[in-house]
Every structure is written in structure tokens, then in C-alpha cells.
Amino acid sequence: MRRRILIDARMYGLENTGIGRYLTKLLDNLKTLGAEFEYIVFLKEKYYEILTFPDNWKKVKVDINHYSLGEQIILPFLINKYAPDMVHFPHINIPFFYNGKYVVTMHDLTMHTQGLKASRLPLPLYLIKRPALLLITKKAVKNAQMIITPSLSVATDICNTYAILGDKVVAIYEGGPKPYNSQSTYRGELYVLSNFGLVNIDYFLYVGNAFPHKNLEMAISAVVDLNQVKNVKVKLLIAGTKDYFVKRLENYVEKAGASEYVKIVGFVKDEDLPVLYKNAVGFVYPSLSEGFGLQGLEAITFGTTLLCSNIPVFKEVYGTHAFYFDPRKLESVSGTMFSVVNLNKSQKNEYLRKALDFIKKYSWNEMAQQTLGVYRKVLESKPQ
């Protein structure tokens, strides 16, 4: 009889940013790896209706919001109803009173180190929910059979923060996008650039959310410095779903007098992104904290130069194939952008050749295979 693994995929889908993409790629690739196990997948209605699975998979519609009371009270009963041998939670929002055998993926510790500035909640509600989050995370770490992280840097942070042994934590690298083919189904480059008002315009690109730890204010200040001090005519294009944090960033752009140099365009369709990457002077990634850094792999894959913070996780993932800066120093960020602007075509092509060869080691299928190995190890282990 096949053992049963339940995957809580309620955060499936790109609207859930990094975790959503992780779940999308994990499920897509696990489906190709045979019928060793029986899988139960919890999905919200949108994806329950459209996703299909092999015969050894069963999808279950579970419309319970993340970080909700229902997640804490109702979800454990639904999990127990299907009697799984093991559960994979892709995030730390684990029901506090669930005591079955489980694996958790912890993508980073950013939520645990930031304060009120990173929250949409009013102060009274924040003061109630934050201690609960920290308590749930602590219990999740303690009770998990194994913890998956996307990098060794995050694994080290978790071990140090929660004083746990390293053999309980495994770093499994994520993957990157498929190479860009200008002859594929992507829209014509001139068409896309025209839509965004970028024909014959030099621009740096950022793609992602605008959470405070992304440090986009520094990138905005740097592009102002490039134009007003270093006399380089270049813009900064910021792409990502418009939300509370993007609106706050728009206010910052206006107050900083940067409207002439910064363009915030909101959500960009997947078929348009390769064109925006390929035609950018470079991709600017000024984060103060990350778990892996998928956008950097996208930037290289789609043919642009990567400029990023000199934080440990980026150095681990990108090696020598990025132009690093100190994300807290304006002159470092602006100076690095200035250097990339002045790369000639031959230098850029040589950089991309080496960088593309380096990132071939990142594979979503390999990630799924290693995750399957974690499942086997946990299922063979004795309960804690």
C-alpha cells in the first residue's frame, strides 16, 4: 500500500509571489516523478477547478485563508480526515495544534526580523498577531521532522536563530526560467517596448514586490543620483502587482522628486517580461534580505546584467556572476549602476556567457527530486 503525502498548496499560484511559484514548480515536477506515493493536494477554488493530476493524486478544495483563525482551527481536522503519513507545509503558517509528522519549507526569516513598517495591519492588531506568528514559527521549527530551505544561508540563519542541529535542515536550491527564445510565443520586442514607453530609452529594471526589505527607495535614490549628479540619462522601471506597498512607494517617488526618472508599471504578463529584461541596461536587486533570489536567475536567463546587494545569500546563489554593491550606501549602488551603464557590448556578452553557464545548475526538476528524497527520509523516521 502506497504511503500518503498531503501537500498544503493553498498558496499555489504566482499571485502568492515566491511561495506561489515554489508550489507551482514543485507540483508540476513531482507529477513527473512516478507513482511511489499517493498525494493529497489542498487547493483553493481557483486552482482546484483548473489543475489536473495523475491517478495517484487527489485534489481537495480548501478555501481557508492564510494566517486566519480557520487555518488554526479547521485545517487540522481536514488534514486528519485524509490520514496522511506526512504533510508538507510550504510556509510556516502551520496550525499550532497539528501534531502529525510534517516537513516545512522556510524560505527566509524576513517576516521575523521586520517590524511594523513591513505590516499592513493597524498597530493594535499587529501587536496581537505578531507574537502569535513568532510562537507558531517556533513550534513549527521544533516539531518539524525536517526543514527545507532554498539556500545554505537561510539554513544557517535558522539553525542559529532557533538553536537546532544542522542535520534537521536541508538546503535545496530552486530553479530558473526556461531560456528566452525570440522566435517563440513571446510578443514582438518593439510591440512590448512601445506599450511601456521604452523605445530608445535606457532603463534599469526591478521586478517583484515592494516590501520594505526590498530596499527600493535606495534604487530610486541611486537613479536620481545617476541623472542629476553623474549626468547619465537612464530610468528605473519597477514592475510588480500594485498593492499597499507599491502605493507607498509611489508616494516616495513623488516626494523624492524622482517622477521623471522612475516608472512604476504594475503587473507585467509573463510573455512580456523577457523583453523587458533583455532590453534593460541591467536588473537592480537591492534587497536587504532574501531566501534565494529567483529574479536574479530570470535576469541572467533573459539576457541582462545582474546588479545586486552583497548579502550572503546572493553571493551564494550568483557567485561571481553579479555586480555587487553595499545596499545601504548610495554611492555604492549608484557607482555600480554607473559602471554597468558603461560596459561595452563585448564585455556584456562575455559576462552573460559565463553567467548563463553558471546558472545551468539550478533546476526545478532537481529540486523536486531532492524534495522527494526528504519525503522518503521523513517517512522512514520514527516520530519525534
C-alpha positions in Angstrom: 0.0 0.0 0.0 1.4 3.4 -1.0 2.1 5.9 1.7 0.1 9.1 1.6 1.6 12.6 1.5 -0.5 15.7 1.9 0.7 19.0 0.4 -0.9 22.2 1.6 -0.9 24.0 -1.7 -3.4 26.8 -0.7 -0.7 29.3 -1.7 -0.3 27.9 -5.2 -0.1 30.5 -8.0 2.0 33.4 -9.0 -0.3 35.9 -7.1 1.3 34.4 -4.0 4.8 35.6 -5.2 7.8 33.4 -4.3 5.9 30.8 -2.3 3.3 30.5 -5.0 5.9 30.0 -7.7 7.7 27.4 -5.5 4.5 25.4 -5.1 3.7 25.7 -8.8 7.1 24.3 -9.8 7.2 21.7 -7.0 3.8 20.2 -8.0 4.5 20.4 -11.7 7.7 18.4 -11.3 6.6 16.0 -8.6 3.8 14.9 -11.0 6.5 13.7 -13.4 8.4 11.6 -10.9 6.3 8.5 -10.8 3.7 6.9 -8.5 5.8 5.9 -5.5 3.4 7.8 -3.2 -0.2 8.8 -3.0 -0.6 12.5 -2.9 -3.4 14.7 -1.4 -3.3 18.3 -2.5 -5.2 21.1 -0.7 -6.0 23.9 -3.2 -8.2 27.0 -3.2 -11.1 27.0 -5.6 -9.4 28.9 -8.5 -6.8 26.2 -8.9 -8.9 23.3 -7.8 -11.1 23.9 -10.8 -8.3 24.1 -13.4 -5.5 21.8 -12.3 -5.2 18.1 -13.4 -3.2 15.4 -11.7 -2.1 11.8 -12.3 -4.2 8.9 -10.9 -2.1 8.7 -7.7 -3.0 12.3 -6.9 -6.2 13.6 -5.3 -7.1 17.3 -5.2 -9.2 18.7 -2.4 -10.9 22.2 -2.4 -9.9 24.0 0.8 -10.9 27.7 0.8 -9.3 28.7 4.1 -7.3 31.9 4.1 -3.7 32.0 5.1 -3.0 33.4 8.6 -6.6 33.0 9.5 -8.4 31.6 12.5 -9.9 28.9 10.2 -6.4 27.9 9.4 -5.7 27.2 13.0 -9.0 25.6 14.0 -10.5 23.9 10.9 -7.4 23.0 8.8 -6.1 20.3 11.3 -9.4 18.5 11.2 -9.3 18.5 7.4 -5.8 17.2 7.4 -6.6 14.4 9.8 -9.7 13.4 7.7 -7.3 12.2 5.0 -5.0 10.4 7.4 -1.7 11.3 5.7 1.5 9.6 6.7 3.2 13.0 6.3 2.3 16.6 5.5 4.4 19.2 3.5 3.7 22.7 4.6 5.4 25.2 2.1 5.4 28.0 4.6 5.5 28.5 8.4 1.7 29.1 8.7 1.2 25.7 10.3 -1.8 25.0 12.6 -0.5 25.3 16.1 -2.3 22.2 17.4 -1.4 20.0 14.5 0.9 17.3 15.8 1.3 14.9 12.9 4.5 14.2 11.0 5.4 17.0 8.7 8.1 18.8 6.7 8.1 22.6 6.4 9.7 24.8 3.9 11.1 28.0 5.4 12.0 30.4 2.6 13.7 33.1 4.8 13.4 34.8 8.2 12.4 38.2 6.8 9.0 38.2 8.4 10.6 37.5 11.8 13.1 40.4 11.7 11.0 43.2 10.4 8.7 45.4 12.4 5.5 47.4 12.0 6.8 49.1 8.9 6.5 45.8 7.0 2.9 45.2 8.0 -0.4 46.4 6.6 -2.1 45.9 10.0 -3.2 48.7 12.3 -1.0 48.8 15.4 -3.4 47.1 17.9 -3.9 44.1 15.6 -0.2 44.0 14.8 0.6 43.8 18.5 -1.8 40.8 18.8 -0.8 38.9 15.6 3.0 39.3 15.6 3.6 37.4 18.9 1.3 34.6 17.6 3.3 34.4 14.4 6.6 34.1 16.3 5.1 31.4 18.6 3.7 29.4 15.7 7.1 29.6 13.9 9.0 28.5 17.0 6.7 25.4 17.4 6.9 24.7 13.6 10.6 24.6 13.8 10.7 22.5 16.9 8.2 19.9 15.8 9.1 19.5 12.1 10.8 16.3 11.2 12.8 18.2 8.6 13.1 21.8 7.4 13.7 22.6 3.8 15.3 26.0 2.9 16.2 27.4 -0.6 19.8 28.2 0.4 22.6 27.4 2.9 22.5 31.0 4.1 18.9 30.6 5.2 19.6 27.2 6.7 22.4 28.7 8.8 20.2 31.6 9.9 17.5 29.1 11.1 20.0 26.9 13.0 21.5 29.9 14.7 18.1 31.6 15.5 16.4 28.6 16.9 19.5 26.7 18.2 18.7 23.5 16.3 21.1 20.9 14.8 22.0 21.3 11.2 21.1 17.7 10.2 17.4 18.7 10.6 17.7 21.4 8.0 18.4 20.7 4.3 19.1 23.4 1.7 17.5 22.6 -1.7 18.2 25.2 -4.4 15.3 26.3 -6.6 15.3 26.6 -10.4 15.2 29.2 -13.0 13.1 30.0 -16.1 13.4 28.4 -19.5 15.9 30.3 -21.8 14.5 33.1 -23.8 13.9 32.4 -27.5 13.0 35.5 -29.5 11.3 33.2 -32.1 9.0 31.7 -29.5 5.5 32.8 -28.5 6.8 35.9 -26.7 5.4 39.1 -28.2 7.5 41.2 -30.5 10.1 43.3 -28.8 9.1 46.6 -30.4 5.4 46.0 -29.6 6.2 45.4 -25.9 8.7 48.3 -25.6 6.2 50.6 -27.2 3.5 49.6 -24.8 5.7 50.6 -21.9 7.0 53.7 -23.5 10.6 52.4 -23.6 11.6 52.6 -27.3 15.1 54.1 -27.5 15.1 54.6 -23.7 17.9 53.3 -21.4 16.5 51.8 -18.2 17.3 49.6 -15.3 14.7 47.1 -14.3 13.3 45.7 -11.0 10.6 43.0 -10.9 8.9 41.9 -7.7 7.0 43.2 -4.7 7.8 46.4 -2.9 8.1 45.2 0.7 10.3 47.3 2.8 13.2 44.8 2.9 13.4 45.1 -0.9 15.0 48.5 -0.3 13.6 50.1 -3.4 14.0 53.6 -2.0 17.7 53.2 -2.3 17.5 52.2 -6.0 15.3 55.2 -6.6 17.8 57.5 -4.9 20.6 55.9 -7.0 18.8 56.6 -10.3 18.2 60.2 -9.3 22.0 60.4 -8.5 22.8 59.0 -11.9 20.8 61.5 -13.7 21.4 64.6 -11.6 25.0 64.1 -10.4 26.6 61.7 -12.8 24.8 63.1 -15.9 23.6 59.7 -17.1 20.2 59.7 -18.7 18.6 56.5 -17.6 15.3 55.4 -16.0 14.3 52.9 -13.4 11.4 50.6 -14.3 9.6 48.9 -11.4 7.2 46.1 -12.3 5.0 44.2 -9.8 1.5 43.8 -8.6 0.2 47.1 -7.3 -0.7 46.9 -3.6 -0.3 48.8 -0.4 3.5 48.8 -0.5 3.6 49.9 -4.2 1.3 52.8 -3.4 3.5 53.8 -0.6 6.5 53.6 -3.0 4.7 55.8 -5.5 4.3 58.4 -2.7 8.0 58.2 -2.0 8.9 58.7 -5.7 6.8 61.9 -5.8 8.2 63.3 -2.5 11.8 62.5 -3.7 11.2 64.4 -6.9 12.0 61.2 -8.9 8.9 61.0 -11.1 11.0 62.0 -14.1 13.3 59.0 -13.7 11.1 56.3 -12.2 8.3 54.4 -13.9 6.1 52.1 -11.8 4.1 49.9 -14.2 2.3 47.4 -12.0 1.8 43.8 -13.0 3.5 42.6 -16.2 2.4 39.5 -18.1 4.9 36.6 -18.2 5.1 36.8 -22.0 6.3 40.4 -21.8 8.9 40.0 -19.0 11.7 38.5 -21.2 11.6 41.5 -23.4 11.8 44.0 -20.5 14.7 42.0 -19.1 16.6 41.6 -22.3 16.4 45.3 -23.3 17.3 46.7 -19.8 20.7 48.1 -19.1 20.7 45.8 -16.0 18.5 44.3 -13.3 18.8 46.0 -9.9 18.2 43.9 -6.9 18.9 46.0 -3.7 17.3 43.7 -1.1 18.4 43.6 2.4 17.2 40.1 3.0 16.2 37.2 0.7 15.8 33.4 0.8 17.1 32.6 -2.7 16.6 35.3 -5.4 14.7 33.9 -8.4 14.6 37.3 -10.2 18.4 37.3 -10.5 18.3 34.0 -12.4 15.5 35.4 -14.6 17.6 38.4 -15.3 20.6 36.4 -16.5 18.5 33.9 -18.4 16.7 36.6 -20.3 19.9 38.4 -21.2 20.6 41.3 -18.9 23.3 42.2 -16.4 22.6 41.5 -12.7 23.4 44.1 -10.1 22.6 43.2 -6.5 23.2 43.6 -2.8 26.3 42.0 -1.3 24.3 40.0 1.1 25.4 36.4 1.8 22.5 34.6 0.1 23.1 36.4 -3.2 26.8 35.7 -3.1 26.0 32.0 -2.5 23.5 31.8 -5.4 25.1 34.0 -8.0 28.8 33.5 -7.2 31.0 35.9 -9.2 28.3 36.4 -11.8 26.7 39.6 -10.4 27.9 43.2 -9.9 27.6 43.6 -6.1 27.0 46.8 -4.1 26.5 47.8 -0.5 22.7 48.2 -0.3 22.9 50.7 2.5 25.3 53.1 0.7 24.0 55.4 -2.1 27.4 55.9 -3.7 27.9 52.1 -3.8 24.6 51.5 -5.5 24.8 54.4 -7.9 28.5 53.7 -8.6 27.8 50.1 -9.6 24.9 51.2 -11.8 27.3 53.7 -13.4 29.8 51.0 -14.1 27.2 48.8 -15.8 26.0 51.6 -17.9 29.5 52.0 -19.3 30.0 48.3 -20.1 30.6 47.8 -23.9 28.8 45.2 -25.9 31.8 42.8 -25.8 32.1 43.0 -22.0 28.4 42.4 -21.5 28.3 39.4 -23.9 31.3 37.8 -22.1 29.6 38.4 -18.7 26.3 36.8 -19.9 28.1 33.8 -21.5 29.8 32.9 -18.2 26.7 33.7 -16.1 24.4 31.6 -18.2 26.8 28.6 -18.0 26.9 29.0 -14.2 23.2 29.1 -13.6 22.6 25.8 -15.5 23.0 24.0 -12.2 19.7 25.4 -10.9 16.8 23.1 -11.9 13.2 22.8 -10.7 13.2 19.1 -11.6 16.3 18.6 -9.4 14.6 20.5 -6.6 11.6 18.2 -6.8 13.8 15.1 -6.8 15.7 16.3 -3.7 12.4 17.1 -2.1 11.2 13.6 -2.8 14.3 12.4 -1.1 13.3 14.4 2.0 9.8 12.8 1.9 11.4 9.3 1.9 13.7 10.1 4.8 10.9 11.5 6.9 8.6 8.6 6.2 11.3 6.2 7.3 12.0 8.1 10.5 10.4 7.5 13.9 8.0 10.2 15.3 9.7 12.7 17.5 
